[in-house]
Amino acid sequence: MTDTTNGWGNSTVATAYIYERIHDILDNEDTEVLIQELSNLSSELATAFHGDTGVKIGVHLGWNNPANPPHN
């Protein structure tokens, strides 16, 4: 059987919404605002992933494993 989730389990995302958010964020000329908006989007996605799956995104990505630290 083919894995249609690409390893992301029950997580869902509104692709057009995310595309629009990223597009709007990249339109910011103020780098500080751009950085803050990307950080906000990242937090929103982490919250949505947890709501969809019951698993925190860092745990799913293995960031709780010292051999696989998060990317900064």
C-alpha positions in Angstrom: 0.0 0.0 0.0 1.3 3.5 -0.9 1.7 6.0 1.9 -0.4 9.0 0.7 0.6 11.1 3.7 4.3 11.4 2.8 5.1 10.6 6.4 3.0 13.4 7.9 0.2 11.2 9.3 -3.1 12.9 9.9 -1.7 16.5 9.6 -3.6 18.7 7.1 -2.9 22.1 5.8 -4.9 24.6 3.6 -2.3 24.8 0.9 -3.8 28.0 -0.8 -4.0 29.7 2.6 -0.3 28.9 3.4 0.7 30.0 -0.1 -1.1 33.3 0.4 0.4 33.8 3.8 3.9 33.2 2.5 3.3 35.5 -0.4 2.0 38.3 1.8 5.0 37.8 4.2 7.5 38.0 1.4 6.0 41.3 0.3 7.2 43.0 3.5 9.9 45.5 2.9 10.7 45.7 6.6 13.0 42.7 7.5 12.0 42.7 11.1 8.3 42.5 10.2 9.1 39.7 7.7 11.0 37.7 10.4 8.2 38.2 12.9 5.5 37.1 10.5 7.5 34.0 9.5 7.9 33.2 13.2 4.1 33.6 13.7 3.3 31.4 10.8 5.8 28.7 12.1 4.0 28.8 15.5 0.6 28.6 13.9 1.7 25.6 11.8 3.1 23.9 14.9 -0.1 24.4 16.8 -2.2 23.1 13.8 0.1 20.0 13.5 -0.4 19.2 17.2 -4.2 19.7 16.8 -4.3 17.4 13.8 -2.1 14.6 15.1 -1.8 15.0 18.9 2.0 15.0 18.4 4.2 18.0 18.8 6.0 18.9 15.6 9.5 18.7 17.2 8.8 15.2 18.5 7.6 14.1 15.0 10.7 15.6 13.4 12.9 13.9 16.0 14.2 17.1 17.5 13.9 15.6 20.9 16.7 13.2 19.9 20.1 14.7 20.7 21.5 13.2 17.5 19.0 15.2 15.4 18.8 18.7 16.8 16.4 21.4 15.4 17.6 23.6 12.6 18.2 27.2 13.8 
